[in-house]
Amino acid sequence: MVKNFVLDTNVLLHDPGALYAFEENNVVLPIYVVEEIDKFKRDMNELGRSARGVSRTLDELRSQGNLADGVALPDGGRLRVAFSGRELPPMLSIASHEADSRIIAVALDVKDAQPDEPTILVSKDVNLRIRADALGLVAADYEHDRTRLEELYTGVIDVELTGEEIDAIYREGRHAAPPQAQPNQFVQMVDQANSSHTAIGRVDPTGKITELLPKKRDRVWGITARNLEQAFALNLLLDDRIKLVTVVGKAGTGKTLLALAAALRKAHEEKQYQRVLVSRPVFPLGRDIGYLPGDIEEKLQPWMQPIFDNLELLMGLTGEDRKNGRSHQEMLDLGMIEVEPLTYIRGRSIPDQFLIVDEAQNLTVHEVKTIVSRAGEGTKIVLTGDPYQIDNPYMDAQSNGLVHAVNRFRGHSIAGHITLRRGERSELAELAATVL
């Protein structure tokens, strides 16, 4: 049965391609959404870019027919722009909610005009969905890019082998990859008859061979992996064949520290990259830093302090060092590492760099695509984050650019992923991250 989907503004700002995401069903765009999109299109940030993309798409569709009557979409549905003259109930007459109320009014009109076809209001705004539900409308979140966290790819697989097979792996250093394994996935192999007889390997980029990992854990820029998952993360971060690494984990698991240590080693010890570039979203998402006082470094200080703390840990600074004026600024002054807001990275080509994007769970799918597509020849990109710590009101743990990237790049030869579960910051931090 054909359905009618009425879209809220935030859906299109979240994903400019959402107009094409509803297959053979009809898409209704309230004229008030178009007006709100117009307010954003002059902004020089990601919201502005999304708004301009939506405007271009609508203009292309307009050339194919009258949007008021409906224009055919590629998958068989139709798009039309609608408005409503419906008198709103008192509960929807609040001035601050006027645009939302008009969008609900359009959805009610569509529902009344086509009672035999389900009408669904799609919005990333939970409060709008609640108000719509109170008026008898079916309301839903935009789930085109949602990933169930319990189904999120972990980057690790367990397999049982015979004792003879595990002995052969130690002799030869390799073994045929399990049929279900993905390229660059870690394999924990256990003897069927003796659970203490084990081997650890990683599937090579071809997906055909499991290569034995060494038991010895090397120091990387002064730190050593404290658990097996951290060792897996460093293995991916230090492999030049892998151009995209995603690291997911709760607070205190070492995501950022490991990425920084690997970046410094690859760029300054091994000279594999021209520079290390670190960035993280400035929240509110898409908001520029120009409204803050001071120069760029002063503006970035509140957002980048976690990065600076990790750099000082890698530098091994003591309390006495800090009293004497030593800080992360030494690395910045020497050009060993550069810190920039994502606003400045988008739109550029980034060649021969080790790029770390921290807190990537606060990026939309479109934003992650924009960033990764900037990678020039020889660049490695690392996305780190915790899906449970979302600051964006229109995203959640299952709908963000980081988890989307994890699953979309799964199985590709130049991408690797690891989920870190064990906190190593402190016993208290680990307990807090688990129970609070």
C-alpha positions, 0 to 999 in steps of 0.5 A: 500500500502506498503511504504518504510521508510528510517531512519536517525541516530537520529531516532535510537538514539532517539528510539532504537526500531524504526526498529520495529515501521513501521508495515508491511512497508519496512525499509531501513537503509543507511549504513552511518547510521550504520557507525554513530551509530558505532561512538556512541557505545563506549560512556558511556551515553544514546546515547551510550546505544542507539547505542549499543542497535541498534547494537545488534538488527542489529546483531540479524537480520543479523543472520536471513539473508542477510541485503543487500537483506532484512530480514523479520521483525515481523510485516510483513515488511522487513529491508535492509541496502543500500548504494548509488553511486549516484553523489550528486547535488552541494547543497548536496556536503558540507563536513559538511553535507556529512553523511546527503547527503548520507542518502538523496542519498539512499532515492532518489535511493529507490524512483527511483527504486520503483516508485510505492511505496511511499518512506519517509525519516524519520528524527528528524532533521528539516534541513535535512527534508527541504533539502530532500523536496527541492529534491522532497523527502517526509520527515517526523518526527518520530511520533511513540511516539508523543502526541498532547498536546491538547489531553494530559491527564490533571488528572481532570474531570468535572461532573454534579450531582444533589444537592442531590447527592452532599449532599450525598457525604458530608455525606458519604465522597464518591460516585460512580466514573463517568464511564469515570473517570480514577484511581487517577483522580480528579473529580470536581462535580457541582450541575446541578441546582446551580453552587456554590454547588460543591464538589471535590474528587479523584477517588481511585486506583480501579477506582470505588469510588470517595473519597471526598477531605478535604477543608482544605489545610495543610502546607507541609514543610512550604508551602500551596497550593495556588490554587486547582491544586497545592492542587491536586498535593500535594494530589498525591505526599503525597499518598504512594499508588501512585508510579509514579507522573507526574506533567506538567506545565509552568514556575512558577506553582510550580512543583519543589517546591511542589515535594521537599516539599512533598519529605522532608515531606515523607522522614524526617517527616514521615520516609517513604523513606530512602532518597530524590534524585533529578536529572535533565538532564544535557544538551546537552542530554547524555553529561557527566559532566566530561569536567567541572572543579571541583568536582561533586557538582561544576560541577552540580551547573549551572544545579542544581541551580533552585533546590537549589533556591527552597530548600532555599525557603523551608528553609525560608532563609532570606537575612540576613541568606545568608549573614551569609553563610547559604544556601541549602548546609546545607540540603546536608551536613545533608543528607536530600537530595541528588542531582545527574546527571541522568548519575549516576542514570541509571543502578542502582536499586533505592529502598526506595527512593523519586526520583524527576526528574526535567525538564523531558521534555528533556528526550526521551521516552527510557530514561524515560523508563530506569529511571522508570524501575530502581525503586526498592521496596518502591520507588516513582518517580516524573517526572516534566517538561514543554513540551514547554521548550525543549532544545533537538534539536531532540524533541518537545512539542509533542515528549518527554519522559514526555508527553509519560509517562503521557499518557502511565501511564494513568489509572494505579492504581499506577500512577497519573498526574496533569497539573498545569496551573496557575502560582504562582511565581509572577504576572509578571512571570505569564503574561510573561509565558502566553504572551511571 
